[in-house]
Amino acid sequence: MRVVAAAMIMAFLAGPAFGQAPAPMPKAGEQDKDKSPTEKQAERDAEQAYKRSLGNIPEQKAQDPWGNVRSDNSAKQDSKAPAKETKAAPKKTKTGTSSN
């Protein structure tokens, strides 16, 4: 009984996989089917229409996806030169060593 149930489960799982089989591909050495003149003309017309449609797309300006996250101050700080320090801080030594 278990063997029959296992075989049925495998059959049900394998069934949809056969439905995904690709269209028949030409075998090695087979020639492609010749297209009729109307198919060739339709292909050329479609290509020309595609190229025309690409020309109708306006130029896009560069977008900054993080622009609304950054504040205006951070962009100004990057462009400025770093501030000069007036006082040098004394160097700290490691614990357990003396500089004297």
Legacy VTK file of the C-alpha trace (Angstrom):
# vtk DataFile Version 3.0
C-alpha trace
ASCII
DATASET POLYDATA
POINTS 100 float
0.000 0.000 0.000
2.825 2.403 0.845
4.562 1.646 -2.434
1.396 2.497 -4.384
0.926 5.717 -2.393
4.575 6.717 -2.977
4.235 6.027 -6.715
1.053 8.125 -6.877
2.710 11.031 -5.062
5.693 10.920 -7.414
3.392 10.826 -10.443
1.429 13.840 -9.211
4.619 15.805 -8.548
6.222 14.900 -11.881
3.147 15.697 -13.986
3.429 19.517 -13.965
7.126 19.308 -14.835
6.289 17.787 -18.209
3.978 20.716 -18.924
6.971 23.063 -18.757
8.791 21.406 -21.646
10.191 23.957 -24.116
9.061 24.231 -27.714
10.786 21.836 -30.089
14.286 23.047 -30.929
15.957 22.432 -34.275
18.420 19.569 -34.135
22.064 19.905 -35.136
22.427 20.218 -38.895
18.803 21.168 -39.534
18.135 24.322 -41.520
15.928 27.069 -40.109
12.556 27.450 -41.748
12.584 30.124 -44.438
10.352 33.080 -43.693
7.783 34.241 -46.180
8.180 37.740 -47.667
5.262 38.989 -45.567
6.916 37.712 -42.365
10.186 39.396 -43.361
8.388 42.685 -44.071
6.497 42.472 -40.782
9.786 41.926 -38.964
11.377 44.960 -40.663
8.328 47.111 -39.861
8.420 46.042 -36.213
12.139 46.869 -35.995
11.596 50.322 -37.520
8.687 51.020 -35.175
10.846 50.001 -32.223
13.652 52.353 -33.280
11.173 55.219 -33.772
9.710 54.622 -30.326
13.177 54.816 -28.780
13.580 58.266 -30.327
10.371 59.452 -28.625
11.723 58.836 -25.120
12.898 62.137 -23.559
16.331 62.325 -21.987
16.250 61.585 -18.279
18.165 63.787 -15.881
20.372 62.072 -13.339
18.473 61.179 -10.203
19.824 60.892 -6.712
17.837 58.163 -4.932
19.311 59.132 -1.559
18.810 62.874 -2.062
15.793 63.112 0.216
17.585 61.152 2.949
20.666 63.361 3.107
20.470 66.755 4.720
21.696 69.809 2.847
24.445 70.378 5.428
26.261 67.127 4.701
26.807 68.059 1.050
28.242 71.450 2.068
30.634 69.903 4.583
32.105 67.597 1.970
32.942 70.500 -0.323
34.643 72.638 2.361
38.267 72.294 3.375
38.777 70.791 6.838
38.978 73.306 9.700
42.434 74.106 11.097
43.175 73.116 14.652
44.580 75.833 16.891
45.774 73.667 19.764
47.489 70.343 19.414
46.249 67.792 21.894
48.996 66.058 23.915
49.700 62.515 22.850
48.521 59.852 25.204
50.882 57.040 26.081
50.034 53.449 26.591
49.392 52.266 30.101
52.430 50.862 31.812
55.011 52.830 29.827
56.499 56.127 30.744
57.627 58.839 28.395
60.188 60.155 30.937
LINES 1 101
100 0 1 2 3 4 5 6 7 8 9 10 11 12 13 14 15 16 17 18 19 20 21 22 23 24 25 26 27 28 29 30 31 32 33 34 35 36 37 38 39 40 41 42 43 44 45 46 47 48 49 50 51 52 53 54 55 56 57 58 59 60 61 62 63 64 65 66 67 68 69 70 71 72 73 74 75 76 77 78 79 80 81 82 83 84 85 86 87 88 89 90 91 92 93 94 95 96 97 98 99
